[in-house]
Amino acid sequence: MRRGLSLAGNVLFVFYCTAVGVYLLLRPWSAASAPGAAGISASGFFRGFVSGLGLVHLAVGVADLRSLSRSLEDLPGGDR
C-alpha cells in the first residue's frame, strides 16, 4: 500500500515537472505574450530567465523519471 502511494506521488511529480517545464520554456516566447508585454516581461533577459526555470523543471523531471524507472526495475517481477 505504502509503495503504491509513493509510486503515485513520484508519477505525479514527474508529470508536474514536465508540464510546468514545457510551459515555462515556451510561454515567454509565444506570440500571445508579446503584444501586451511591457516593463520587465518584455525584457529578453527576463524571458531567458523564465525559460531557464523551465529547463530546470524539465531536468528535475527527467532525473526523477530515471530514478523511478530504476526503482520499478528493482521490484520483484520487474524484469519480465
C-alpha positions in Angstrom: 0.0 0.0 0.0 2.7 2.4 1.0 4.8 1.6 -2.1 1.8 2.3 -4.3 1.3 5.8 -2.7 5.0 6.5 -3.2 4.8 5.4 -6.8 1.7 7.6 -7.4 3.4 10.6 -5.8 6.5 10.1 -7.9 4.5 9.8 -11.1 2.5 13.0 -10.3 5.8 14.8 -9.5 7.3 13.8 -12.9 4.1 14.9 -14.6 4.1 18.3 -12.8 7.8 19.0 -13.6 7.3 18.1 -17.2 4.1 20.2 -17.7 5.4 23.2 -15.8 8.8 22.9 -17.5 7.3 22.9 -21.0 5.0 25.8 -20.1 7.8 27.9 -18.6 10.1 27.1 -21.5 7.7 28.1 -24.3 5.3 30.7 -22.8 7.7 33.7 -22.7 8.4 33.3 -26.4 4.9 32.7 -27.6 3.0 35.2 -29.7 0.3 35.5 -27.1 2.7 37.1 -24.5 4.4 39.5 -27.0 1.7 42.1 -27.9 0.9 43.4 -24.5 4.3 42.9 -23.0 5.5 45.9 -21.1 8.2 46.5 -18.5 10.2 43.6 -17.2 8.2 41.0 -19.1 9.3 42.5 -22.4 12.9 42.1 -21.5 14.8 39.3 -23.3 16.8 38.7 -20.1 13.6 38.1 -18.1 12.2 35.8 -20.9 15.5 33.9 -20.8 15.4 33.6 -17.0 11.8 32.1 -17.1 12.8 29.7 -19.9 15.8 28.7 -17.8 13.5 27.9 -14.9 11.5 25.7 -17.4 14.7 23.9 -18.3 15.5 23.3 -14.6 12.0 21.8 -14.2 12.5 19.5 -17.2 15.9 18.4 -15.9 14.4 17.6 -12.5 11.5 15.7 -14.1 13.9 13.6 -16.2 16.1 12.9 -13.2 13.1 11.8 -11.1 11.8 9.7 -14.1 15.2 7.9 -14.2 15.2 7.1 -10.5 11.5 6.0 -10.8 12.3 3.6 -13.6 15.3 2.2 -11.7 13.1 1.6 -8.6 10.5 -0.1 -10.8 13.2 -2.4 -12.2 14.2 -3.4 -8.6 10.6 -4.6 -7.8 10.1 -8.4 -7.7 8.8 -9.5 -11.0 10.0 -6.2 -12.6 12.2 -7.9 -15.2 9.9 -10.0 -17.4 
